[in-house]
Amino acid sequence: MKVEKGQVRAPEIGRVWLNSPCLSLRQLRGRAVLIDFWDYTCVNCIRTLPYVQAWHERYQDKGLTVIGVHTPEFTFAQYESNVERGVREFGLTYPIVIDSNYELWKAFANRCWPTKYLLDKEGYLRFGHFGEGGYRECEEAIQGLLREIDAAVELPEPMRAVRTEDEPGAVCYPPTGELYLGHRRGRIGNASGFQADQIADYEFAESSTLEENCFYASGKWASTAEYFEAAGPEAHRIVLRYSAAAVNLVMAAPRGAGCEVVIRQDGSSLLPQQGAADTRFRQQESFVEVKPARMYALLDNHAFGEHTLELMCPEGLAAFAFTFTSCVDSSRSVTTVSLQGQE
């Protein structure tokens, strides 16, 4: 999204800052400013962070100031300590302002994570991009604003893609949509639906056809507006049918130091080549160790396909939202796997 010069001046921003003393857009006049709305649990935000950090490193001495605006999607992401941990883990060194009350989100009339806005040397909005992608276009817009500051500035060639699926020719299939597990926004396939704001037993017919874009649960669960928590010592399962290449789940272990979630796909444990960043293997078992509240990468098939995912969850596990990624290297073919078992 490009905006004509002089149309919209950005509002002033925030009070609590990481990596920087408090900044104001007024004091940054004379510099280009990239404002990135993000959340440390959001997979689309996480995938853009390597580019944002690289632009900070490339252009901070050329006249660019990068500001990350952390606006939380979930209650636990409001806490500064959680955001600080996420900033450390992602290796972010540019200024980040905490927007836990959505003040800046509303001031910018923002609508989604991630969103990037570019302001020129006079503080006017000149460029915006919603969601992932558009990295070269954004970097070229940055360079254009830097040349307005100094026509003789020496700038590098726009950076190469961080991932093969970001390169021209990559294929993006329509994946299963983000799937929340809290009853306020969630979709559960059990015939009984959510037993909102209470602990209840859940069950579903194993022989039934699983519908996509919802999850199924068995065992005793506490249903809250934001998350679904395993309650009681008996077995707890979450099952869903999905179409994607990779699966992530925002999880926490609020009742203890941590727990393990066992992962099965299409009736079997994952193969090592299907493991993602957080997947662990022990003998014939694949699992994820859940400690801090964050997004966990469950699996990556490296090719788009339709699968059934099954999670065995211990008491105290809180599950917030599934996300799915579907962009793959053009050399990867679509893989269709039977919902009853691997072929």
Secondary structure, DSSP 4 states (H G I P E B T S, - for coil): -B--TTS-BPPP--S-EESSS---TTTTTTSEEEEEEE-TT-HHHHHHHHHHHHHHHHHTTTTEEEEEEE--SSGGGGSHHHHHHHHHHHT--S-EEE-TT-HHHHHTT--SSSEEEEE-TTSBEEEEEESS--HHHHHHHHHHHHHHH-TT---PPPPPPSSGGGSTT-EE--PPPPEE-STTT--B-STT---TTEEEEE---TTSPPPTTSEEEEEEEEE-SS-EEE-SSS-EEEEEEEEEEEEEEEEE-TTSS-EEEEEEETTEEPPGGGB-TTEEEETTEEEEEE-SSEEEEEEEEEEEEEEEEEEEE-TT-EEEEEEEE-EE-TTSPP----TTS--
